[in-house]
């Protein structure tokens, strides 16, 4: 169950990512001439990477910016960074010299907090410490006129508790920009129970005037983006800690299986392991959901000072602190692999989209393929569908006519399982029903020659249950292709406790020959991708049913804040709510975590027959589109 691959790789979510070159933040075409509304003058307290990026973005809109740092030396360094960044933008022809001069003329930087008294809006971007922020807001409340709006840039702390340090909580809110500010279009506008609706509306208008997309969020840990993102990252860390799969396979699975811009462990290194742990601690304090409790490995890495890219080592090792180049660890050893069995002929059981797609993959790689359906008529229709798919590839220039004909000639449709007696590898892609699959495997056990590898393409059922339906469980393995099989590069290779090492080796070798990227994992519910994807989707449904944010705002937040190709509700409607509910139930049954129980709203929509695009209605009404 996956979204299409993105055409580009935008920056990762969370404004706490590794330091980004402020030069890019100055890429601009000029500043507005008219006095903007609302908030014509904005003070920014804290001019680190985020604060400096916000300052330039605001100056670009024609507003006056009052930059405030802790001391004179810090102020001088901040101003020098902004000047160097804008000069670099001129060198890249993103600014003219005149535009740069106009922009810099709007930015003043000093070390006196009382300068904030001249601002209509004050945005703080100081370290993520609650008491430090409360002290600052109490002081700003004393300094600034009553009409000044105070905004915190916190990523995870309680905006309500920060606002409580002032006598104007109705004029306090969160403005959560994302890093790098110049590239990321999202701003979460975080309101408390006391924030004035007028103030929230003005803040949203302010964000739009900067060319950003505001998303309304309530005051709870993580807001929308981090609230969904960090639970997923935490589960990925726990999956790696349990040695269920390697860090490389976990990351590759989510990139290739879901089209995400980065794998979860690489993203944790980019954000900072310490930052991620802080956000998760704040989420757990509010939710008391064990899935939000930071995975122990995060605490161990923090204690060891292995915080990710910024220290040069986290889940991965990097060339130098701050570098993005991953290097092999000294002493890292690769486990010896068994030799695989020879595979010349392949059988595929099924006549649906997945079965024909898998048959196409093998035929294009030069394998003899026997495509078996429940009748000769269905098998012939499946081959015709395969032929149409190959023809489309020719039309798009991906295949020549000769290659299409050669691949098609390698596929033999059959209406009897006995036609599989001589094949070396059988893949079943029949209905996702355990009883049906077990019956099929029992039959294959009787038909197929000794040494043939029997593979299931199940996405959620236990592979061991298919294996034990045979007298040769050592020959049974999972090969979870992703839809559409000809386009998606990922295959999850699922070994049971009984799978022979040479069978795993055979499948890995075959994946390489058909140009797929295999990731290895054990036989537990969801494997890698679905075990990480569907709890995230379920969390989004819970967020909706709690009226925390709208369908559109949640989808927008995850696409703009994380660079995801689809928002969670878009994806749920594509996958099918019934399919999603089945997988949620399988995950809950396997792990018995209360947080994995399917959201009641998902249950209700399925009961009502609202299954997504295939029925015309799911979380959105597709019939009206």
Secondary structure, DSSP 8 states (H G I E B T S, - for coil): ------SS----SSTTSS---HHHHT--S---SS--SS-SEEEEE--SHHHHHHHHHHHHTT-EEEEE-SSHHHHHHHHHHHHHHHHHHHHTTSS-HHHHHHHHHTEEEES-GGGGGG-SEEEE---S-HHHHHHHHHHHHHHS-TT-EEEE--SSS-HHHHHTTSS-GGGEEEEEE-SSTTT--EEEEEE-SSS-HHHHHHHHHHHHHTT-EEEEEESSTTTTHHHHHHHHHHHHHHHHHTTSS-HHHHHHHHHHHH--SS-HHHHHHHH-HHHHHHHHHHHHHHH--GGGS--HHHHHHHHTT--BGGGTBSSSEESSTT---EE--TT-------------EEEEE--SHHHHHHHHHHHHTT-EEEEE-SSHHHHHHHHHHHHHHHHHHHHTTSS-HHHHHHHHHTEEEES-GGGGTT-SEEEE---S-HHHHHHHHHHHHHHS-TT-EEEE--SSS-HHHHHTTSS-GGGEEEEEE-SSTTT--EEEEEE-SS--HHHHHHHHHHHHHTT-EEEEEESSTTTTHHHHHHHHHHHHHHHHHTTSS-HHHHHHHHHHHH--SS-HHHHHHHH-HHHHHHHHHHHHHHH--GGGS--HHHHHHHHTT--BGGGTBSSSBGGG-
